[in-house]
């Protein structure tokens, strides 16, 4: 992709924020710029992969809508998000921005030339993250295969410019099977005919499914083969079938595009899930560490393993110099104990200037910085900082593939932010604890945002649970624990296979048993976070039923924690009023009626009454007919 002509960028200007200089500078580079105030529309289009970069500018960050902002931040495997605010040092105080890393937030008055330089750096990371997918077509009809060879590459490469696509065409199933083995995880879509001499199409697809379960599988069949195709879909051997002959080429290409999009969704969900597990483990290690040295060792070990990078170093600042405290790999002059005067080298520059830096070549070095200590470029450094205090820096070099992806940059900033909190000695524990909860919740949103059926579920459940708890008279620490539990209630689902979570139909007994483990798994994932001790039972028991037939422990009545009884109603209501692949959403009235019908069986009857009163609009008071005697006020009657 050309860096000049094919860049798609959205600039969302909210409130009174105007960025005319930035817009002019971006257009001068030939980028395609969309100016808008509609952040929700941008979020929808971003979910479809329409942008490389989204810039959100606001002069009132406190009033930013949290859900669309956090939804955009969760899509960063595919694009970059930059935020412009009046004062970037206050981002931790703003709900909508708590999911942002420090290298994504800049002041509104930052010079356009500086911002464009930042955006160019972001673009390089996005382009380095382009995924490679292979599409395999198999048919013994040479004329049809030739037409597909002419049609598919041109149409799909134009429709998916952010993917690097490879196409292979075979007339023999045995050769196609060998190609599928060589493609490995790159194989995204398989299209094959059912009737072929060497092997039936369904047999080929079944064997490819064993090689790559995530690959989307489409069968081309005559009308006589429709029944067997439907059976294969039910057995999950097949994702789609089309009857031959293909009379609408455009519709055929669109169907293949939908399968490619579905594969990308599944793949990114798996990447998000793996990243979630790794980041949860990192948080557990950091919170369990008893001193700063162990925190820094945990940082170095995590980055070395997670990045697969050849070199990692973590250093602390004493105000005058930066001292290396933990390291992995052969740094020329960054061994443990080495010191770097303030203002020298990339690491000291990042620490002193309080924002991350990625240097891909010598021309990218900031003024006054030298790369001698690093030996080879690219390198990436992120500051350890808290408030106005500079604590140190984290550095990474030798990335696999020779370039840092946007996802790696986000991950480095996350690690630096988490390590910064630990290094401060947890001076403000409540703020730190909430930051951890927000971080973990934002990671869960990264998974939700990729699925249109669950997008925003956690945010809505938090709002409903807190409102119900308040209406029931719950306040103080107990209310805070319910809010935290609601934010993390589905964290255990990261251990449930994506195929089960998104299955469009009833789960088998084995699948249902695996799904029912997620509350206990969520409690286990959070087990080392002591500040969540009161929230963990709520998470574990939010699928218990009031009559004792729920899971995982079959608790009954008041034996179920109050917070879990609150969360059960909020979770069920949002699930019922949300569309799923296998059913349409209920109306609010229908969902409330269902909850009322299950009072005393599934739900706490007292909480059901509170919830229904809270959710049903008040009946308008009709004025009495003219001439009706007015009742005597209570105080007057007493008199």
C-alpha positions as CSV (number, residue, x, y, z in Angstrom):
1,X,0.0,0.0,0.0
2,X,1.3,3.5,-0.8
3,X,1.9,5.6,2.2
4,X,0.8,8.7,0.3
5,X,-2.3,7.9,-1.7
6,X,-4.2,5.1,0.0
7,X,-4.2,6.3,3.6
8,X,-7.7,6.5,5.2
9,X,-8.0,8.8,8.2
10,X,-11.0,10.2,10.2
11,X,-10.7,13.4,12.3
12,X,-13.5,13.6,14.8
13,X,-13.9,17.1,16.2
14,X,-16.0,17.2,19.3
15,X,-17.3,20.2,21.3
16,X,-15.5,23.3,20.2
17,X,-12.3,21.6,19.1
18,X,-11.1,22.6,15.7
19,X,-7.9,21.3,14.0
20,X,-7.8,23.2,10.7
21,X,-4.0,23.2,10.7
22,X,-3.8,19.4,11.2
23,X,-6.4,18.8,8.5
24,X,-4.5,21.0,6.0
25,X,-1.2,19.3,6.8
26,X,-2.8,15.8,6.4
27,X,-4.4,16.6,3.1
28,X,-1.1,18.1,1.9
29,X,0.3,14.6,2.1
30,X,-2.4,13.2,-0.1
31,X,-4.2,11.3,2.6
32,X,-7.9,10.7,2.4
33,X,-9.4,12.7,5.3
34,X,-12.9,12.5,6.7
35,X,-13.9,15.4,8.9
36,X,-16.9,14.6,11.2
37,X,-18.4,15.1,14.6
38,X,-20.2,11.8,14.6
39,X,-18.0,9.5,16.7
40,X,-20.5,6.6,16.7
41,X,-20.5,6.5,13.0
42,X,-16.7,6.4,12.9
43,X,-16.8,3.6,15.4
44,X,-19.1,1.6,13.2
45,X,-17.0,2.2,10.1
46,X,-13.8,1.5,12.0
47,X,-15.2,-1.9,13.0
48,X,-15.5,-2.6,9.2
49,X,-11.9,-1.7,8.7
50,X,-12.4,1.6,6.9
51,X,-9.6,3.6,8.5
52,X,-5.9,3.4,9.1
53,X,-5.9,6.2,11.7
54,X,-8.7,7.9,13.7
55,X,-7.9,11.2,15.5
56,X,-10.4,12.3,18.2
57,X,-10.1,16.0,19.2
58,X,-12.1,17.5,22.0
59,X,-12.0,20.5,24.3
60,X,-14.2,18.8,26.9
61,X,-12.8,15.3,27.5
62,X,-14.9,14.9,30.6
63,X,-18.0,14.8,28.5
64,X,-16.7,12.4,25.9
65,X,-19.0,9.3,25.4
66,X,-17.0,6.5,27.0
67,X,-18.4,3.6,25.0
68,X,-17.5,4.7,21.4
69,X,-14.1,6.0,22.5
70,X,-13.2,2.8,24.3
71,X,-14.6,0.8,21.4
72,X,-12.3,2.6,19.0
73,X,-9.4,2.1,21.3
74,X,-10.1,-1.6,21.3
75,X,-9.7,-1.9,17.6
76,X,-6.0,-1.3,17.5
77,X,-4.9,-4.5,16.0
78,X,-6.2,-3.0,12.7
79,X,-5.7,0.8,13.1
80,X,-4.3,3.6,15.2
81,X,-6.2,6.0,17.5
82,X,-4.8,9.3,18.6
83,X,-6.6,11.6,21.1
84,X,-6.1,15.4,21.3
85,X,-7.2,17.0,24.6
86,X,-6.5,20.3,26.5
87,X,-4.2,18.6,29.1
88,X,-2.8,15.1,28.5
89,X,-1.6,14.8,32.1
90,X,-5.2,14.5,33.2
91,X,-6.1,11.4,31.1
92,X,-6.3,9.1,34.1
93,X,-9.1,11.2,35.6
94,X,-11.2,10.9,32.5
95,X,-13.4,7.8,32.2
96,X,-13.4,7.6,28.4
97,X,-9.6,7.8,28.2
98,X,-8.6,5.3,30.9
99,X,-8.2,2.6,28.2
100,X,-5.7,4.9,26.3
101,X,-2.0,4.5,26.6
102,X,0.2,7.5,27.2
103,X,1.6,7.6,23.6
104,X,-1.9,8.0,22.2
105,X,-2.8,11.3,23.9
106,X,-1.5,14.7,22.9
107,X,-2.4,18.3,23.8
108,X,-4.7,20.2,21.4
109,X,-2.2,22.9,21.0
110,X,0.5,20.5,19.7
111,X,1.9,21.9,16.5
112,X,0.4,20.3,13.3
113,X,3.9,19.4,12.0
114,X,4.6,17.5,15.2
115,X,1.3,15.7,15.0
116,X,1.8,14.7,11.4
117,X,5.1,13.3,12.3
118,X,3.4,11.2,15.0
119,X,0.7,10.1,12.5
120,X,3.4,9.0,10.0
121,X,5.0,7.0,12.7
122,X,1.6,5.5,13.6
123,X,1.0,4.7,10.0
124,X,4.2,2.8,9.6
125,X,3.2,0.6,12.6
126,X,-0.2,0.0,11.1
127,X,1.3,-1.0,7.8
128,X,3.8,-3.3,9.5
129,X,0.8,-5.0,11.0
130,X,-0.8,-6.0,7.7
131,X,-2.0,-9.5,8.0
132,X,-1.3,-12.2,5.3
133,X,-4.2,-14.4,4.2
134,X,-4.4,-17.1,1.6
135,X,-7.5,-18.1,-0.4
136,X,-7.5,-21.6,-2.0
137,X,-9.8,-22.5,-4.9
138,X,-10.3,-26.1,-6.0
139,X,-12.4,-27.2,-9.0
140,X,-11.8,-29.6,-11.9
141,X,-13.8,-27.4,-14.2
142,X,-10.9,-25.5,-15.9
143,X,-13.1,-22.9,-17.4
144,X,-14.7,-22.0,-14.1
145,X,-11.3,-22.0,-12.3
146,X,-9.8,-19.6,-14.9
147,X,-12.7,-17.3,-14.4
148,X,-12.2,-17.3,-10.7
149,X,-8.5,-16.6,-11.2
150,X,-9.4,-13.5,-13.2
151,X,-12.1,-12.4,-10.9
152,X,-11.2,-13.0,-7.2
153,X,-7.7,-11.3,-6.9
154,X,-8.8,-8.1,-8.6
155,X,-12.0,-7.7,-6.7
156,X,-10.8,-8.9,-3.2
157,X,-7.6,-6.9,-3.3
158,X,-9.6,-3.8,-4.0
159,X,-12.1,-4.6,-1.3
160,X,-9.5,-5.4,1.4
161,X,-6.5,-3.1,0.8
162,X,-5.3,-3.6,4.4
163,X,-4.8,-7.4,3.9
164,X,-1.9,-9.0,2.0
165,X,-3.8,-11.6,0.0
166,X,-2.4,-14.7,-1.7
167,X,-4.5,-16.8,-4.2
168,X,-3.9,-20.4,-5.2
169,X,-6.0,-22.3,-7.8
170,X,-5.9,-26.1,-8.2
171,X,-7.8,-28.6,-10.3
172,X,-6.7,-31.6,-8.2
173,X,-7.8,-32.0,-4.6
174,X,-4.6,-33.8,-3.6
175,X,-2.4,-30.9,-4.7
176,X,-4.7,-28.5,-3.0
177,X,-4.4,-30.5,0.3
178,X,-0.6,-30.2,0.1
179,X,-0.9,-26.5,-0.5
180,X,-3.2,-26.1,2.5
181,X,-0.6,-27.8,4.7
182,X,2.1,-25.4,3.4
183,X,-0.1,-22.4,4.0
184,X,-0.7,-23.3,7.6
185,X,-2.4,-20.5,9.6
186,X,-2.3,-18.1,6.6
187,X,-5.1,-20.1,5.0
188,X,-8.3,-18.1,5.4
189,X,-10.8,-19.3,2.9
190,X,-11.2,-22.6,0.9
191,X,-13.6,-22.8,-2.0
192,X,-14.1,-26.2,-3.7
193,X,-16.4,-28.1,-5.9
194,X,-18.3,-31.1,-4.5
195,X,-17.9,-33.4,-7.5
196,X,-14.2,-34.0,-8.4
197,X,-12.5,-37.2,-9.6
198,X,-9.9,-37.7,-6.9
199,X,-11.9,-36.7,-3.8
200,X,-15.3,-35.3,-3.0
201,X,-15.4,-31.7,-1.9
202,X,-16.7,-32.4,1.6
203,X,-13.9,-34.9,2.2
204,X,-11.3,-32.3,1.2
205,X,-12.9,-29.7,3.4
206,X,-13.1,-32.1,6.3
207,X,-9.3,-32.9,5.9
208,X,-8.5,-29.2,5.6
209,X,-10.5,-28.5,8.8
210,X,-8.1,-30.9,10.6
211,X,-5.2,-28.8,9.3
212,X,-6.6,-25.4,10.0
213,X,-9.9,-25.3,12.0
214,X,-10.2,-21.5,11.6
215,X,-10.2,-21.5,7.8
216,X,-13.6,-20.7,6.3
217,X,-14.9,-23.5,4.1
218,X,-17.3,-23.0,1.1
219,X,-18.7,-25.8,-1.1
220,X,-19.9,-25.4,-4.7
221,X,-22.6,-28.0,-5.4
222,X,-25.4,-28.8,-7.7
223,X,-29.0,-28.7,-6.6
224,X,-28.9,-32.5,-5.9
225,X,-26.1,-31.9,-3.3
226,X,-27.9,-29.3,-1.2
227,X,-29.1,-31.8,1.4
228,X,-25.6,-33.1,2.1
229,X,-24.3,-29.5,2.2
230,X,-26.8,-28.6,4.8
231,X,-25.9,-31.7,6.9
232,X,-22.2,-30.6,6.6
233,X,-23.1,-27.2,7.9
234,X,-24.8,-28.7,10.9
235,X,-21.8,-30.8,11.5
236,X,-19.6,-27.7,11.3
237,X,-17.5,-29.1,8.4
238,X,-18.9,-26.4,6.1
239,X,-19.5,-22.6,6.6
240,X,-21.2,-21.8,3.4
241,X,-22.5,-23.5,0.2
242,X,-23.5,-22.1,-3.2
243,X,-25.2,-23.9,-6.0
244,X,-23.7,-24.1,-9.4
245,X,-23.6,-22.6,-11.9
246,X,-22.6,-19.3,-10.4
247,X,-24.8,-16.8,-12.3
248,X,-24.0,-13.7,-10.3
249,X,-20.2,-13.2,-10.1
250,X,-20.5,-10.1,-8.0
251,X,-22.6,-11.9,-5.4
252,X,-20.1,-14.8,-5.4
253,X,-17.2,-12.4,-4.7
254,X,-19.2,-10.7,-1.9
255,X,-19.8,-14.1,-0.3
256,X,-16.1,-14.9,-0.4
257,X,-15.4,-11.5,1.1
258,X,-17.8,-12.2,3.9
259,X,-16.0,-15.4,4.7
260,X,-12.7,-13.6,4.6
261,X,-14.1,-11.0,7.0
262,X,-15.4,-13.7,9.3
263,X,-12.0,-15.4,9.3
264,X,-10.3,-12.1,10.2
265,X,-12.7,-11.6,13.0
266,X,-12.0,-15.1,14.5
267,X,-8.3,-14.6,14.1
268,X,-8.2,-11.2,15.8
269,X,-10.4,-12.6,18.5
270,X,-7.9,-15.3,19.2
271,X,-5.1,-12.8,19.2
272,X,-7.0,-10.6,21.6
273,X,-7.7,-13.6,23.8
274,X,-4.0,-14.6,23.9
275,X,-3.0,-11.0,24.7
276,X,-5.6,-10.8,27.4
277,X,-4.3,-13.9,29.1
278,X,-0.7,-12.7,28.9
279,X,-1.6,-9.2,30.3
280,X,-3.6,-10.7,33.1
281,X,-0.6,-12.8,34.0
282,X,1.6,-9.8,33.9
283,X,-0.7,-7.8,36.2
284,X,-0.7,-10.7,38.6
285,X,3.1,-10.9,38.6
286,X,3.4,-7.1,39.2
287,X,0.9,-7.0,42.0
288,X,2.4,-10.0,43.7
289,X,6.0,-8.5,43.6
290,X,7.3,-7.4,46.9
291,X,9.9,-4.9,45.8
292,X,10.8,-2.7,42.8
293,X,13.6,-5.1,41.6
294,X,11.2,-7.9,41.2
295,X,8.7,-5.6,39.3
296,X,11.4,-4.6,36.9
297,X,12.6,-8.2,36.4
298,X,8.9,-9.2,35.7
299,X,8.8,-6.4,33.1
300,X,11.9,-7.5,31.3
301,X,10.9,-11.2,31.3
302,X,7.4,-10.4,30.0
303,X,8.5,-8.2,27.2
304,X,11.2,-10.6,26.1
305,X,8.8,-13.5,25.9
306,X,5.7,-11.7,24.6
307,X,7.5,-9.6,22.0
308,X,10.0,-12.3,20.9
309,X,12.4,-9.4,20.8
310,X,16.2,-9.9,21.0
311,X,16.8,-7.1,23.5
312,X,14.9,-5.6,26.4
313,X,16.2,-3.2,29.1
314,X,14.4,-1.4,32.0
315,X,16.0,1.6,33.7
316,X,15.2,4.0,36.5
317,X,15.9,7.7,36.8
318,X,17.4,9.4,39.9
319,X,16.9,12.8,38.4
320,X,20.4,13.2,37.0
321,X,20.9,10.0,35.1
322,X,19.2,6.8,34.0
323,X,20.4,3.5,35.6
324,X,19.7,0.1,34.0
325,X,18.1,-2.2,36.5
326,X,17.0,-5.2,34.4
327,X,18.0,-6.4,30.9
328,X,17.7,-9.2,28.3
329,X,19.9,-9.7,25.2
330,X,23.2,-8.1,24.1
331,X,23.0,-4.3,24.4
332,X,26.3,-2.6,23.5
333,X,26.3,-0.4,26.6
334,X,23.1,-1.1,28.5
335,X,24.1,-3.9,30.9
336,X,22.6,-4.0,34.3
337,X,24.2,-1.2,36.4
338,X,25.2,1.0,33.5
339,X,24.3,4.7,33.7
340,X,23.2,7.1,31.0
341,X,23.4,10.9,31.7
342,X,20.1,12.7,31.3
343,X,19.5,13.9,27.8
344,X,21.7,11.3,26.1
345,X,20.6,8.3,24.1
346,X,17.1,7.4,23.1
347,X,16.1,5.9,26.4
348,X,17.1,9.1,28.3
349,X,15.2,11.2,25.7
350,X,12.0,9.1,26.2
351,X,12.3,9.4,29.9
352,X,13.0,13.1,29.8
353,X,10.3,14.0,27.3
354,X,7.6,11.8,28.9
355,X,6.3,10.0,25.8
356,X,7.2,6.9,23.9
357,X,9.5,6.9,20.9
358,X,10.0,4.5,18.0
359,X,13.1,4.9,15.9
360,X,13.2,2.9,12.7
361,X,16.3,4.5,11.2
362,X,18.9,7.2,12.0
363,X,16.8,9.9,10.4
364,X,14.1,9.2,13.0
365,X,16.3,10.1,15.9
366,X,15.1,13.1,18.0
367,X,17.4,16.1,18.3
368,X,20.2,15.4,20.8
369,X,19.6,11.7,20.9
370,X,22.3,9.1,19.9
371,X,21.7,5.4,19.0
372,X,25.2,4.2,19.9
373,X,24.0,2.2,22.9
374,X,21.5,0.2,20.9
375,X,23.8,-1.0,18.1
376,X,20.9,-1.8,15.7
377,X,17.6,-0.1,14.8
378,X,14.7,-0.1,15.1
379,X,14.3,0.4,18.8
380,X,11.3,1.5,20.9
381,X,11.3,3.2,24.3
382,X,8.4,4.1,26.6
383,X,8.7,6.2,29.8
384,X,7.9,5.1,33.3
385,X,6.0,8.0,34.7
386,X,3.3,8.9,37.3
387,X,1.7,12.3,37.4
388,X,4.5,14.8,37.0
389,X,7.2,12.4,38.2
390,X,9.6,10.7,35.7
391,X,10.6,7.3,37.0
392,X,12.5,5.7,34.2
393,X,12.2,4.0,30.9
394,X,11.5,0.6,29.2
395,X,13.3,-0.2,26.0
396,X,12.9,-2.9,23.3
397,X,15.1,-3.8,20.3
398,X,15.4,-6.4,17.6
399,X,11.7,-7.0,16.9
400,X,10.8,-10.1,14.9
401,X,10.4,-9.1,11.3
402,X,12.4,-6.0,11.7
403,X,9.6,-3.6,12.6
404,X,7.3,-2.9,15.6
405,X,3.6,-3.3,15.0
406,X,1.0,-0.9,16.5
407,X,-0.2,-3.7,18.7
408,X,3.3,-4.0,20.1
409,X,3.5,-0.3,20.8
410,X,0.2,-0.4,22.6
411,X,1.4,-3.4,24.6
412,X,4.7,-1.6,25.5
413,X,2.8,1.4,26.8
414,X,0.5,-0.8,28.8
415,X,3.5,-2.5,30.4
416,X,5.2,0.8,31.1
417,X,2.0,2.2,32.6
418,X,1.5,-0.8,34.8
419,X,5.1,-0.9,35.9
420,X,4.9,2.8,36.7
421,X,2.1,2.2,39.1
422,X,4.1,-0.5,40.9
423,X,7.3,1.5,41.1
424,X,5.6,4.4,42.8
425,X,5.1,2.2,45.8
426,X,1.3,2.2,45.4
427,X,1.1,5.6,47.0
428,X,-2.5,6.0,46.0
429,X,-3.9,2.5,46.2
430,X,-7.5,3.3,45.4
431,X,-6.5,5.1,42.2
432,X,-4.2,2.3,41.2
433,X,-6.7,-0.4,41.9
434,X,-9.3,1.4,39.8
435,X,-6.8,1.8,37.0
436,X,-6.1,-1.9,37.0
437,X,-9.9,-2.6,36.8
438,X,-10.3,-0.1,34.0
439,X,-7.3,-1.7,32.2
440,X,-8.7,-5.2,32.5
441,X,-12.2,-4.1,31.5
442,X,-10.8,-2.3,28.4
443,X,-9.0,-5.5,27.4
444,X,-12.3,-7.3,27.7
445,X,-13.9,-4.7,25.5
446,X,-11.2,-5.4,22.9
447,X,-12.7,-8.9,22.6
448,X,-16.3,-7.6,22.7
449,X,-15.8,-4.9,20.1
450,X,-14.9,-7.5,17.4
451,X,-18.3,-9.2,17.7
452,X,-21.3,-7.0,16.8
453,X,-23.5,-9.2,18.9
454,X,-21.7,-8.5,22.2
455,X,-20.2,-5.1,21.5
456,X,-20.9,-2.8,24.5
457,X,-22.3,-5.6,26.7
458,X,-20.0,-5.0,29.6
459,X,-20.6,-1.3,29.7
460,X,-24.4,-1.8,29.7
461,X,-24.2,-4.4,32.4
462,X,-22.1,-2.2,34.6
463,X,-24.6,0.7,34.2
464,X,-27.6,-1.6,34.9
465,X,-26.0,-3.3,37.9
466,X,-24.9,0.0,39.5
467,X,-28.3,1.5,39.0
468,X,-30.1,-1.5,40.4
469,X,-27.8,-1.6,43.4
470,X,-28.3,2.0,44.1
471,X,-32.1,1.6,43.8
472,X,-31.9,-1.2,46.3
473,X,-30.1,1.0,48.8
474,X,-26.6,-0.3,48.3
475,X,-23.8,2.2,48.7
476,X,-20.1,2.7,49.6
477,X,-17.6,-0.1,49.2
478,X,-20.3,-2.7,48.5
479,X,-21.5,-0.6,45.5
480,X,-17.9,-0.3,44.3
481,X,-17.4,-4.0,44.5
482,X,-20.5,-4.6,42.5
483,X,-19.3,-2.1,39.8
484,X,-15.9,-3.8,39.6
485,X,-17.5,-7.3,39.4
486,X,-19.8,-6.2,36.7
487,X,-16.9,-4.8,34.7
488,X,-15.1,-8.1,34.9
489,X,-18.0,-10.6,35.1
490,X,-17.2,-12.3,31.8
491,X,-13.4,-12.4,32.1
492,X,-13.5,-16.2,32.4
493,X,-14.8,-16.4,28.9
494,X,-11.2,-15.8,27.6
495,X,-10.7,-19.5,28.3
496,X,-13.7,-20.6,26.3
497,X,-13.1,-21.4,22.6
498,X,-14.5,-18.8,20.2
499,X,-16.4,-21.4,18.3
500,X,-18.5,-22.1,21.4
501,X,-19.1,-18.5,22.3
502,X,-20.4,-17.6,18.9
503,X,-22.1,-20.9,18.0
504,X,-25.4,-20.0,16.3
505,X,-27.6,-22.5,18.1
506,X,-27.9,-24.7,21.2
507,X,-24.7,-25.9,22.8
508,X,-24.0,-29.6,23.1
509,X,-23.8,-31.0,26.7
510,X,-20.0,-30.9,26.6
511,X,-20.0,-27.4,25.2
512,X,-22.5,-26.2,27.8
513,X,-20.3,-27.7,30.6
514,X,-17.3,-25.8,29.2
515,X,-19.2,-22.6,29.0
516,X,-20.5,-23.0,32.6
517,X,-16.9,-23.0,33.9
518,X,-16.4,-19.4,33.0
519,X,-17.5,-17.8,36.3
520,X,-15.2,-20.0,38.3
521,X,-12.4,-19.5,35.7
522,X,-12.9,-15.7,36.1
523,X,-12.5,-15.9,39.8
524,X,-9.3,-17.9,39.3
525,X,-7.9,-15.4,36.8
526,X,-8.3,-12.7,39.4
527,X,-7.2,-14.8,42.4
528,X,-4.0,-12.9,43.1
529,X,-5.6,-9.5,43.0
530,X,-6.3,-9.0,46.7
531,X,-8.1,-5.7,46.3
532,X,-10.8,-7.7,44.3
533,X,-11.4,-10.2,47.1
534,X,-15.0,-8.8,47.7
535,X,-15.7,-8.8,43.9
536,X,-14.5,-12.3,43.2
537,X,-17.5,-14.1,44.8
538,X,-19.9,-11.9,42.8
539,X,-18.1,-12.9,39.6
540,X,-18.1,-16.6,40.6
541,X,-21.8,-16.7,41.5
542,X,-23.5,-14.4,39.0
543,X,-25.0,-17.4,37.2
544,X,-26.5,-19.0,40.3
545,X,-30.3,-19.3,40.4
546,X,-32.4,-18.3,43.3
547,X,-34.0,-21.8,43.4
548,X,-30.6,-23.4,43.7
549,X,-30.4,-24.9,40.1
550,X,-27.7,-22.5,38.8
551,X,-23.9,-22.9,38.5
552,X,-21.1,-23.3,39.4
553,X,-22.0,-24.2,43.1
554,X,-25.8,-24.5,43.1
555,X,-26.2,-21.9,45.8
556,X,-29.8,-21.0,46.8
557,X,-31.6,-17.9,48.0
558,X,-29.7,-15.6,50.4
559,X,-26.7,-18.0,50.2
560,X,-26.0,-16.3,46.9
561,X,-24.0,-13.1,47.4
562,X,-26.2,-10.0,47.1
563,X,-24.0,-8.5,44.5
564,X,-24.2,-11.7,42.4
565,X,-28.0,-11.5,42.6
566,X,-27.9,-7.9,41.4
567,X,-25.5,-8.8,38.6
568,X,-27.6,-11.8,37.5
569,X,-30.6,-9.5,36.7
570,X,-28.5,-6.9,34.9
571,X,-26.7,-9.5,32.8
572,X,-29.8,-11.4,31.9
573,X,-31.7,-8.2,30.9
574,X,-29.0,-7.0,28.6
575,X,-28.6,-10.5,27.1
576,X,-32.4,-10.7,26.4
577,X,-32.5,-7.2,24.9
578,X,-29.5,-7.8,22.6
579,X,-29.6,-9.6,19.2
580,X,-27.8,-12.9,18.9
581,X,-27.0,-14.9,15.7
582,X,-29.7,-17.3,16.6
583,X,-32.5,-14.9,17.7
584,X,-33.7,-11.4,17.6
585,X,-33.6,-9.1,20.6
586,X,-36.6,-8.9,23.0
587,X,-38.2,-5.5,23.5
588,X,-37.6,-4.0,27.0
589,X,-41.2,-4.8,28.0
590,X,-40.8,-8.4,26.9
591,X,-37.5,-8.8,28.8
592,X,-39.0,-7.3,32.0
593,X,-42.0,-9.6,31.7
594,X,-39.6,-12.6,31.4
595,X,-37.6,-11.4,34.5
596,X,-40.9,-11.0,36.5
597,X,-42.0,-14.5,35.4
598,X,-38.7,-15.9,36.8
599,X,-38.8,-14.1,40.1
600,X,-38.2,-16.6,42.9
601,X,-36.9,-19.2,40.4
602,X,-33.9,-17.6,38.7
603,X,-33.9,-14.2,40.3
604,X,-34.2,-12.6,43.8
605,X,-37.9,-11.6,43.9
606,X,-37.2,-8.5,46.0
607,X,-34.6,-7.3,43.6
608,X,-36.9,-8.1,40.7
609,X,-39.5,-5.7,42.1
610,X,-36.9,-2.9,42.5
611,X,-35.6,-3.5,38.9
612,X,-39.0,-3.5,37.3
613,X,-40.0,-0.3,39.1
614,X,-36.7,1.2,38.0
615,X,-36.9,0.2,34.4
616,X,-40.6,0.8,33.7
617,X,-41.5,4.3,32.8
618,X,-43.8,6.0,35.3
619,X,-47.5,6.1,34.3
620,X,-48.5,9.7,33.5
621,X,-50.9,11.1,36.1
622,X,-54.2,11.9,34.5
623,X,-56.0,15.1,35.8
624,X,-59.3,14.4,37.4
625,X,-62.5,15.2,35.4
626,X,-63.8,18.7,35.8
627,X,-65.9,19.1,38.9
628,X,-64.4,16.1,40.8
629,X,-64.1,16.9,44.5
630,X,-60.4,17.3,45.5
631,X,-59.1,15.0,48.3
632,X,-58.2,16.6,51.6
633,X,-54.4,16.8,52.1
634,X,-53.1,14.4,54.7
635,X,-52.0,17.2,57.1
636,X,-55.4,19.0,56.7
637,X,-57.2,15.8,57.5
638,X,-55.2,15.4,60.7
639,X,-56.1,18.9,61.7
